[in-house]
């Protein structure tokens, strides 16, 4: 490399000085996102028996040919959007 240039791999998320810390932080963030997703889908699956709206969203997804896990994820996404609708 010419003088004054540095290899890019020496900087950023996986630079040697912080590699272990950043990999650990990435794992924490991925695990917390996974747990949130599992909690939302569990809530959505349980809510479809108690809420006619949720049952209708689930039934529409199933009628379009979605399998159970996909239909529950569709319901979970719809549940998350509801509080922000005007």
C-alpha positions in Angstrom: 0.0 0.0 0.0 1.2 3.5 -0.6 2.5 5.6 2.3 -0.3 7.2 4.3 -2.9 4.6 3.4 -4.2 2.0 5.8 -6.0 -1.2 5.2 -9.7 -0.8 5.9 -9.9 -4.1 7.8 -8.0 -2.3 10.7 -11.1 -0.2 11.4 -14.8 -0.7 12.0 -16.8 -3.2 13.9 -14.4 -6.1 13.7 -11.1 -4.2 14.4 -8.8 -6.3 16.5 -9.0 -4.1 19.6 -12.8 -4.4 19.9 -13.6 -7.6 18.0 -14.6 -9.7 21.0 -16.7 -6.9 22.5 -18.5 -6.1 19.3 -19.2 -9.8 18.4 -20.6 -10.2 21.9 -22.8 -7.1 21.5 -24.0 -8.3 18.1 -25.0 -11.6 19.7 -26.9 -9.8 22.5 -28.8 -7.7 20.0 -29.7 -10.7 17.8 -30.9 -12.7 20.8 -33.0 -9.8 22.1 -34.6 -9.4 18.7 -35.4 -13.1 18.5 -37.0 -13.1 21.9 -39.1 -10.1 21.0 -40.3 -11.8 17.8 -41.2 -15.0 19.7 -43.1 -13.0 22.3 -45.1 -11.1 19.6 -46.0 -14.2 17.7 -47.0 -16.0 20.9 -49.2 -13.0 21.9 -50.7 -12.9 18.4 -51.4 -16.7 18.4 -53.2 -16.4 21.7 -55.1 -13.3 20.8 -56.8 -14.9 17.7 -59.1 -16.9 20.0 -60.1 -13.8 22.1 -60.4 -11.2 19.4 -62.8 -11.4 16.4 -60.5 -8.9 14.5 -57.5 -11.1 15.1 -59.4 -14.2 14.1 -60.4 -12.4 10.8 -56.9 -11.4 10.0 -55.6 -14.9 10.7 -58.5 -16.4 8.6 -57.7 -14.1 5.6 -54.0 -15.1 5.8 -55.0 -18.8 5.8 -57.4 -18.4 3.0 -54.6 -16.9 0.9 -52.7 -20.2 1.4 -50.4 -19.3 4.2 -49.4 -22.0 6.6 -50.0 -21.5 10.4 -46.6 -20.0 11.4 -46.8 -17.5 8.5 -50.4 -16.5 9.2 -49.5 -15.9 12.9 -46.5 -13.7 11.8 -48.9 -11.7 9.6 -51.3 -11.3 12.6 -48.4 -10.2 14.8 -47.3 -7.5 12.3 -50.9 -6.3 12.0 -51.1 -6.2 15.9 -48.0 -4.1 16.0 -49.3 -1.6 13.5 -52.7 -1.0 15.1 -51.7 1.5 17.9 -50.1 3.8 15.3 -53.1 3.9 12.9 -55.1 7.1 13.1 
